[in-house]
Amino acid sequence: MKKLNAEYWERRWQDQQTGWDIGQASPPLMRYAEQLRADDPRILIPGAGRAYEAIALHQMGFTKVFVCDWAASAFDHLKTAAPDFPEDHLLIGDFFELPLEAAIDLVLEQTFFCALDPQLRPRYVEKMHRIIRPGGRLAGVLFASPFPFDGPPFGGTPTEYEALFSSHFEIRQMEISPDSIPPRLGNELFFELLK
């Protein structure tokens, strides 16, 4: 198993080995973002990479968008595309070490969960439960099937995800996304969980 640490991800960015980067904001996440209420929720995007979703939300007028990534290089694109994005909203470091307690209204999941060693998934759920405020949500996309290779990315099944998340969240939605990008169409679940 590869050691999936800060050095690993920074090296992937430096070597331009970023196959997870779709070059735009994820269509399922943008469809979801368009229906968000105008109360300017505190939004966190972990493993944000080039942060296309954060840029789009920022341009839509959301002012409390935070991004987290281990690789400092990941945010170069965001700084260029949205130079007025607040510097203190760029959280460089280990997601599991973020000092947030019930501080986030919404976490948007794009490719962070699938990049984690599957052994860390219970820890991911527990951390999400701690940082999301009561009544807050975790929403985004997950791969709908396992992969026949050693990741990352790591896939899974809806049954696995339901068992994993149901101990801490109410599962509001978990279904195949109709508007995923073509290479992921039919193998991407859109999910929404309520704390």
N, C-alpha and C positions, 0 to 999 in steps of 0.2 A: 504494500500500500504506500502510495506517495505521501510525503509529509506535506499536508495542505496548510502551510503557514504563510506568514506575510511575505517571506522571501520567495516562496513558490509563486504566489500570485503576482508579485512585482516583476518577477522574471517573465511570467507569461505576458504581461503588458509590454515590457521592454522588448521581448522577442516577437511582439505582434501576433501572439498565439491566442486570439480572442474569438474563438468560434461561437461563443455564446452571444456575441455582440451582433444584433440584427440591424444596426445602423439607423434605428428610429425608435420612437416610443412604441412599446408593445400595444397593438390594437386592442386586445381585451382590457388592458389596464386603462387605456384612454377612454374606452366606452364606459367603464366603471367611473372614472374620474369625472366625466361629463355630467353624471347625475348626482355628484356630491352637493350637499347643501352649501349655501354661501356663508356658512358661519366660520370659515377659515380654520379648519381643524389642524392640529399639530400632526403632521404626516412624516413618517420615517420610511426611507427606502434603504434597506440593508444590502450590502454587496452591490451598490448602485452602479459601479462601473462608469461608463461615460454619461450616465445619469440623464438619458433622454427623457424619461418620465418626469424627473425633477425639473428639468428645463421647461417642459410643456406645462407643468403645473404652475411654475413660477410665472410663465407668460400668461397663464389664465388668471393670474391675480392672487394665487395662494401665497401667503407670506410666511407661513410656518412650516416650510418643507425642509427636512433634514436628510442628509445622505451620509451613509457610512460605507467605508471600504478600507481594506487592509492596505491596498496599493495606492500610494499617493499619486502615482502617474495616471490613475484612472480618472482623476478629476481635472486633468488638463483640458479635456474637451468642454466640460461644464464651464470652466473659468473663461474660456474663449467665447463660447456660445451665449453665455449669460453673465457678462462681467459684473453685473449688479447683484448677482446671487450672494447672499450674506456669507462672508468668509467663516463666521462662527457657526454656520450650519453645515460645514464640511467636517465630518467626524472621521478622522483617519485613525484606524486602529481596529482592535478586536471587538466585534459586535458583542461578544459575551461579557466584555468588560465595561460596556457603556453604563455610566452611572445614572440610569433613568429608572424611576420607580413610579408606575402608574402615571406617566407623563405624556403618553402618546395616544392620540385619538384613533389613528389609522396607520397600520403598517402595510405597505404595498410590497408584495413578494413577486419578484420577476425571475431571477436566476440564482438567488442566494441559497435557498433550500437545497436545490439539486447540486450545488457545488460543495456542500458539506459532506464529510464522511458520514454515512448513514448511522454510525454509532452515536453521532452527536444529535440526532433528531429529537430524542426525548429532552435533551438539554435546550434545544432550540424552542420547543413548545413551552417549557418552563420559563425561559427568558422572555418569550413573547407575552406570556401570561403576566409576568412581573412588570413589564414596561408599558403595557396597554392599560389604560384606565378602565374602570368598570363601565360597561356599555360601549366600549371601543371595539374596533374591528381589525382583523387581519384578513387581507384579501389579495388575490393575485392568481398566478398560474403555477401549476405543478405538472410534471410529466405524468402521463396516464398509464405508462407501462414501464417495466424494468428494461434495462439495456443489456445486450449480450456482450458487454466489454467492461473492463475495469475503468470506472470514471475518475475524475468528474467529466461530464455530469453523471449523476446517479438518478435513476428513475424510481418508480414504485407503482403501486396500484391504489385505486380508490379505497379498497377494503383496508389496506395498510394505513392509509392516511386517516380514514375515519376512526380506526382504533387508536391511532396516535393522538389526534387532536380532541376527540370527544371527552377526554378526561378533564380538559381545562376550558373548552369552548363549546358553544352551541353551533353546530354546523348548519348554516343558513342555506348554503348552496355549494354543490360540488358536481359539476357536469362538464362534458366536453365543450370547449369553447368553439362557437361557430365562426369566429373571426380571427383565429390565429393566423400567423404568417404561413404561406403554403408549405414550407418544409415541416412545420409542426402541426398542421391541420389534422385533426382526428387523434392527436396524441398529446393534447394539452388540456388539462382540466382547469376551468375557472372555479375558484372557491371563495367563499366569504364565511368567516367565522366571527361569532359575537362573544365577547367576554361577558 
